[in-house]
Amino acid sequence: MPVALGETSYSPPAPQCPPRKRWTREECEAYQRAGFWDGQHYELINGELINKVPKYLPHTLGIRRLVDALRRVFGADPVLWETSIEVAAEDLRTNEPEPDVIVLNRSPSEISGKEPATVDIVLVAEVSDTTLDHDITIKAPLYARAGIPEYWVLDLNGRRLIVHRAPSGSVYKSVSAYADNETVAPLTAPDRIISVSDLFA
């Protein structure tokens, strides 16, 4: 039986000393166009540039297994990986997250913008080995404010799947951890069961 973890908590980030520059999407795009970041890969979260470090084999395999499992449920077309997404209007200027996996509610070919909007997304997922705290305390509130109905965190070290549901403001009201001997079904496909053990080596 999954362990209920309660709702996610959110505390605004403390002021940094010395103050740091907060980046915007527009600035990041200008730097990229000018070639300043050639060969580098950043993710913009709360105005900070997070270096997308090289993904090691366990992380890569976690993404692949998660994509495979979700494609068995939703089909291949709507399941994408490492694609930037839009967030809530109040977060849009200083955030451009790139979840490890997203599931759309329609074909990507039907989306006219540069990236999926929150109304296009039924599930986002992150695979965590060294980033668990960041994925739970920073990204969960961001995705909750965006109204994304379901957020999964595949905790590789803990061999569990942490499922966030019922977004309200900056929190998910329902957070449960599924062990690797349990099963889970996505909210939008409640009759399609996934064995959590299939997501691990």
Secondary structure, 3 states (H helix, E strand, C coil): CCEECCCCCCCCCCCCCCCCCCCCHHHHHHHHHCCCCCCCCEEEECCEEEECCCCCHHHHHHHHHHHHHHHHHHCCCCEEECCCCCCCCCCHHHCECCCCEEEECCCHHHCCCCCCCHHHEEEEEEEECCCHHHHHHHHHHHHHHCCCCEEEEEECCCCEEEEEEEEECCEEEEEEEEECCCEECCCCCCCCCEEHHHHCC
